[in-house]
Amino acid sequence: QVQLVESGGGLVQPGGSLRLSCAASESIFSIYYMRWYRQAPGKQREWVAVITSGGTTNYKDSVKGRFTISRDNAKNMVYLQMNSLKPEDTAVYYCNTISPYLPWGQGTQVTVSS
């Protein structure tokens, strides 16, 4: 089964940028939907961005215009470029498909604070 490893998180000031990466252990070419999710302390996990295998994207309203999801099927990678970060973007970020989910990775912590 495909294993997912997220990276690229960190501490950034409001207005800053980060680029998250998700490495899959096997080909994701046949996985139609890939999403980025996030989970803030005390809150449920929520999706923030989705991309199809053909490159069609959609975003949670609160991140539209600030986040960009992309994928490289040849490299088995999914990315999330996050710009104009806000404190409310603070969360652990995960990549996965839609239900039924692959095993969840460890996620990558994003902290937006001055």
Phi and psi restraints in degrees (value plus and minus 20) as a CYANA .aco file:
   2 VAL   PHI     -85.9   -45.9
   2 VAL   PSI     113.4   153.4
   3 GLN   PHI    -124.9   -84.9
   3 GLN   PSI     123.0   163.0
   4 LEU   PHI    -139.0   -99.0
   4 LEU   PSI     114.7   154.7
   5 VAL   PHI    -149.9  -109.9
   5 VAL   PSI      97.1   137.1
   6 GLU   PHI    -116.3   -76.3
   6 GLU   PSI     128.2   168.2
   7 SER   PHI    -174.8  -134.8
   7 SER   PSI     149.8   189.8
   8 GLY   PHI      85.2   125.2
   8 GLY   PSI     -24.0    16.0
   9 GLY   PHI     -92.5   -52.5
   9 GLY   PSI     156.7   196.7
  10 GLY   PHI     146.1   186.1
  10 GLY   PSI    -189.6  -149.6
  11 LEU   PHI    -119.2   -79.2
  11 LEU   PSI     107.5   147.5
  12 VAL   PHI    -159.7  -119.7
  12 VAL   PSI     129.6   169.6
  13 GLN   PHI     -97.8   -57.8
  13 GLN   PSI     135.3   175.3
  14 PRO   PHI     -73.4   -33.4
  14 PRO   PSI     116.8   156.8
  15 GLY   PHI      71.0   111.0
  15 GLY   PSI     -28.8    11.2
  16 GLY   PHI    -101.8   -61.8
  16 GLY   PSI    -197.3  -157.3
  17 SER   PHI    -151.7  -111.7
  17 SER   PSI     132.5   172.5
  18 LEU   PHI    -164.8  -124.8
  18 LEU   PSI     133.2   173.2
  19 ARG   PHI    -142.2  -102.2
  19 ARG   PSI      95.7   135.7
  20 LEU   PHI    -111.9   -71.9
  20 LEU   PSI     126.8   166.8
  21 SER   PHI    -144.6  -104.6
  21 SER   PSI     127.3   167.3
  22 CYS   PHI    -150.2  -110.2
  22 CYS   PSI      96.3   136.3
  23 ALA   PHI    -122.7   -82.7
  23 ALA   PSI     107.5   147.5
  24 ALA   PHI    -121.1   -81.1
  24 ALA   PSI     123.8   163.8
  25 SER   PHI     -97.1   -57.1
  25 SER   PSI     -37.3     2.7
  26 GLU   PHI    -156.7  -116.7
  26 GLU   PSI     156.1   196.1
  27 SER   PHI     -80.7   -40.7
  27 SER   PSI     115.0   155.0
  28 ILE   PHI    -126.4   -86.4
  28 ILE   PSI     -10.8    29.2
  29 PHE   PHI     -76.3   -36.3
  29 PHE   PSI     -58.6   -18.6
  30 SER   PHI    -107.9   -67.9
  30 SER   PSI     -22.7    17.3
  31 ILE   PHI    -107.4   -67.4
  31 ILE   PSI      88.6   128.6
  32 TYR   PHI     -84.2   -44.2
  32 TYR   PSI     -72.9   -32.9
  33 TYR   PHI    -122.4   -82.4
  33 TYR   PSI     113.1   153.1
  34 MET   PHI    -146.0  -106.0
  34 MET   PSI     114.3   154.3
  35 ARG   PHI    -143.9  -103.9
  35 ARG   PSI     135.7   175.7
  36 TRP   PHI    -123.7   -83.7
  36 TRP   PSI     115.0   155.0
  37 TYR   PHI    -140.3  -100.3
  37 TYR   PSI     143.8   183.8
  38 ARG   PHI    -164.7  -124.7
  38 ARG   PSI     134.0   174.0
  39 GLN   PHI    -158.0  -118.0
  39 GLN   PSI      95.1   135.1
  40 ALA   PHI    -109.2   -69.2
  40 ALA   PSI     137.5   177.5
  41 PRO   PHI     -75.5   -35.5
  41 PRO   PSI     109.2   149.2
  42 GLY   PHI      56.4    96.4
  42 GLY   PSI     -14.0    26.0
  43 LYS   PHI    -141.8  -101.8
  43 LYS   PSI     141.3   181.3
  44 GLN   PHI     -96.1   -56.1
  44 GLN   PSI     133.9   173.9
  45 ARG   PHI     -85.0   -45.0
  45 ARG   PSI     118.6   158.6
  46 GLU   PHI    -154.7  -114.7
  46 GLU   PSI     130.4   170.4
  47 TRP   PHI    -105.2   -65.2
  47 TRP   PSI     128.6   168.6
  48 VAL   PHI    -142.1  -102.1
  48 VAL   PSI     -45.7    -5.7
  49 ALA   PHI    -176.5  -136.5
  49 ALA   PSI     126.9   166.9
  50 VAL   PHI    -157.8  -117.8
  50 VAL   PSI     127.0   167.0
  51 ILE   PHI    -159.6  -119.6
  51 ILE   PSI     118.1   158.1
  52 THR   PHI    -107.5   -67.5
  52 THR   PSI     149.3   189.3
  53 SER   PHI     -83.7   -43.7
  53 SER   PSI     -42.1    -2.1
  54 GLY   PHI    -109.6   -69.6
  54 GLY   PSI     -23.5    16.5
  55 GLY   PHI      79.7   119.7
  55 GLY   PSI     -17.3    22.7
  56 THR   PHI     -92.0   -52.0
  56 THR   PSI     115.2   155.2
  57 THR   PHI    -143.1  -103.1
  57 THR   PSI     138.3   178.3
  58 ASN   PHI    -172.5  -132.5
  58 ASN   PSI     135.0   175.0
  59 TYR   PHI    -158.1  -118.1
  59 TYR   PSI     131.7   171.7
  60 LYS   PHI     -82.3   -42.3
  60 LYS   PSI     122.1   162.1
  61 ASP   PHI     -74.1   -34.1
  61 ASP   PSI     -58.7   -18.7
  62 SER   PHI     -90.0   -50.0
  62 SER   PSI     -32.4     7.6
  63 VAL   PHI    -134.8   -94.8
  63 VAL   PSI     -23.1    16.9
  64 LYS   PHI     -79.0   -39.0
  64 LYS   PSI     115.8   155.8
  65 GLY   PHI      64.6   104.6
  65 GLY   PSI     -30.8     9.2
  66 ARG   PHI    -135.7   -95.7
  66 ARG   PSI     -53.8   -13.8
  67 PHE   PHI    -128.2   -88.2
  67 PHE   PSI     126.6   166.6
  68 THR   PHI    -154.5  -114.5
  68 THR   PSI     102.0   142.0
  69 ILE   PHI    -116.8   -76.8
  69 ILE   PSI     123.8   163.8
  70 SER   PHI    -168.0  -128.0
  70 SER   PSI     145.1   185.1
  71 ARG   PHI    -164.4  -124.4
  71 ARG   PSI     130.3   170.3
  72 ASP   PHI    -146.1  -106.1
  72 ASP   PSI      75.4   115.4
  73 ASN   PHI     -82.2   -42.2
  73 ASN   PSI     -53.2   -13.2
  74 ALA   PHI     -85.8   -45.8
  74 ALA   PSI     -51.3   -11.3
  75 LYS   PHI    -121.6   -81.6
  75 LYS   PSI     -19.3    20.7
  76 ASN   PHI      37.3    77.3
  76 ASN   PSI      25.1    65.1
  77 MET   PHI    -146.1  -106.1
  77 MET   PSI     126.9   166.9
  78 VAL   PHI    -148.5  -108.5
  78 VAL   PSI     120.7   160.7
  79 TYR   PHI    -145.7  -105.7
  79 TYR   PSI     137.0   177.0
  80 LEU   PHI    -158.2  -118.2
  80 LEU   PSI      89.3   129.3
  81 GLN   PHI    -108.3   -68.3
  81 GLN   PSI     102.3   142.3
  82 MET   PHI    -138.3   -98.3
  82 MET   PSI      98.5   138.5
  83 ASN   PHI    -137.5   -97.5
  83 ASN   PSI     144.5   184.5
  84 SER   PHI      29.3    69.3
  84 SER   PSI      28.0    68.0
  85 LEU   PHI     -85.2   -45.2
  85 LEU   PSI     126.3   166.3
  86 LYS   PHI    -141.0  -101.0
  86 LYS   PSI     137.0   177.0
  87 PRO   PHI     -75.0   -35.0
  87 PRO   PSI     -52.8   -12.8
  88 GLU   PHI     -92.2   -52.2
  88 GLU   PSI     -25.7    14.3
  89 ASP   PHI    -103.5   -63.5
  89 ASP   PSI     -25.8    14.2
  90 THR   PHI     -81.7   -41.7
  90 THR   PSI     104.3   144.3
  91 ALA   PHI    -198.7  -158.7
  91 ALA   PSI     152.1   192.1
  92 VAL   PHI    -111.3   -71.3
  92 VAL   PSI     109.4   149.4
  93 TYR   PHI    -125.9   -85.9
  93 TYR   PSI     116.6   156.6
  94 TYR   PHI    -149.9  -109.9
  94 TYR   PSI     132.4   172.4
  95 CYS   PHI    -132.1   -92.1
  95 CYS   PSI     133.3   173.3
  96 ASN   PHI    -194.4  -154.4
  96 ASN   PSI     157.6   197.6
  97 THR   PHI    -113.4   -73.4
  97 THR   PSI    -180.2  -140.2
  98 ILE   PHI    -118.5   -78.5
  98 ILE   PSI     149.4   189.4
  99 SER   PHI     -76.3   -36.3
  99 SER   PSI     114.5   154.5
 100 PRO   PHI     -95.0   -55.0
 100 PRO   PSI     113.0   153.0
 101 TYR   PHI     -98.0   -58.0
 101 TYR   PSI     133.9   173.9
 102 LEU   PHI     -95.0   -55.0
 102 LEU   PSI     146.1   186.1
 103 PRO   PHI     -76.8   -36.8
 103 PRO   PSI     114.6   154.6
 104 TRP   PHI     -92.9   -52.9
 104 TRP   PSI     120.1   160.1
 105 GLY   PHI     -97.2   -57.2
 105 GLY   PSI    -193.2  -153.2
 106 GLN   PHI    -101.6   -61.6
 106 GLN   PSI     -33.5     6.5
 107 GLY   PHI      57.5    97.5
 107 GLY   PSI     151.8   191.8
 108 THR   PHI    -154.7  -114.7
 108 THR   PSI     111.1   151.1
 109 GLN   PHI    -100.0   -60.0
 109 GLN   PSI     109.4   149.4
 110 VAL   PHI    -137.2   -97.2
 110 VAL   PSI     102.8   142.8
 111 THR   PHI    -143.4  -103.4
 111 THR   PSI     101.7   141.7
 112 VAL   PHI    -131.8   -91.8
 112 VAL   PSI      89.7   129.7
 113 SER   PHI    -178.4  -138.4
 113 SER   PSI     127.6   167.6
